[in-house]
Amino acid sequence: MVNVLIGCTGSVATLKLPNLIQEILREIHGSKIRVVVTEHSKHFFDPKDLPEEIDIFNDKDEWNSWQKRGDEVLHIELGKWADVFLIAPLDANCLGKLTSGICDNLLLCTARAWELGKPLLFCPAMNTKMYNHPLTAAQISTLKSWGYTEIPAIAKTLICGDTGLGAMAEVADIVCAVKSVLERV
Ligand SMILES: Cc1cc2nc3c(=O)[nH]c(=O)nc-3n(C[C@H](O)[C@H](O)[C@H](O)COP(=O)(O)O)c2cc1C
C-alpha cells in the first residue's frame, strides 16, 4: 500500500488531474490518493470528474479543521500520511514561492514541512516565455539540490498557442517516474 499525495497548482495542466489519478490507480497497485490544491488550480478541474473516494483538500480545510489546541494541523497530517508527494503541475508562482520558503497556502505549507528523506517529485508547467526566464532553471536546480525529483517539462504547442518548452510531462511519464522513485525507497 502506498499513499500518494498529489499537489495541483494554477497551471492549465491541472486539466490532466482526472487522467493522472486514473493512471496512478491503474499502475501503482495498492495506491491511495489524496489531492491538495491551490485556489487557482480549482479553475481547471471539476471534483465530480474524480473518483468519489479521493479526498481533495484546500486552504479552507486547513483553517476549518483547526479550532483549538490539540486539533490536528492539516498540512502536518497530510505530510505524515503521504509516502510520496507529487506536485503536478508545479506552476511558476509556486515554484518561486517553494524555492524561497514561502508557505502561504496549504500546498506550500505541506511542501515546507515535508520530510526531506521522503520522495517529492515535481512537474514544472508554464508558458514557454515564463519557462525560458533564467529564474526557472535556477529555481529548479535549487529544488533538486534538496533531493526533490524533477519530471522535466516538455516542448509542444501549448494551450495558449505558443510552441516550445514548458508543457507538463506526459501523464504516462509522470506515473513511470513515481513508480521508479518508489522502487528505490
Ligand atoms: C488560463 C490560465 C492558465 C494558466 N496556466 C499557467 C501555467 O500553465 N503555468 C503557470 O506557471 N501559470 C499559469 N497561469 C498563471 C497562474 O494561474 C497564476 O500565476 C496564479 O497566481 C497561480 O496561483 P497558484 O500558484 O497559487 O496556484 C495561468 C493562468 C490562467 C488564467
The ligand as a Gaussian input file, in Angstrom:
#p B3LYP/6-31G(d) Opt

LIG

0 1
 C       -5.972000      30.108000     -18.141000
 C       -4.713000      30.246000     -17.325000
 C       -3.722000      29.309000     -17.473000
 C       -2.535000      29.411000     -16.715000
 N       -1.560000      28.459000     -16.874000
 C       -0.413000      28.601000     -16.184000
 C        0.625000      27.637000     -16.358000
 O        0.497000      26.649000     -17.100000
 N        1.759000      27.800000     -15.643000
 C        1.945000      28.863000     -14.798000
 O        3.020000      28.966000     -14.207000
 N        0.980000      29.787000     -14.606000
 C       -0.198000      29.677000     -15.269000
 N       -1.186000      30.594000     -15.074000
 C       -0.985000      31.666000     -14.105000
 C       -1.263000      31.188000     -12.668000
 O       -2.588000      30.670000     -12.565000
 C       -1.073000      32.350000     -11.684000
 O        0.304000      32.658000     -11.591000
 C       -1.649000      32.079000     -10.325000
 O       -1.413000      33.179000      -9.488000
 C       -1.050000      30.826000      -9.719000
 O       -1.550000      30.646000      -8.424000
 P       -1.134000      29.370000      -7.555000
 O        0.324000      29.150000      -7.795000
 O       -1.427000      29.788000      -6.145000
 O       -1.980000      28.249000      -7.989000
 C       -2.373000      30.505000     -15.812000
 C       -3.387000      31.439000     -15.674000
 C       -4.530000      31.327000     -16.425000
 C       -5.609000      32.373000     -16.248000

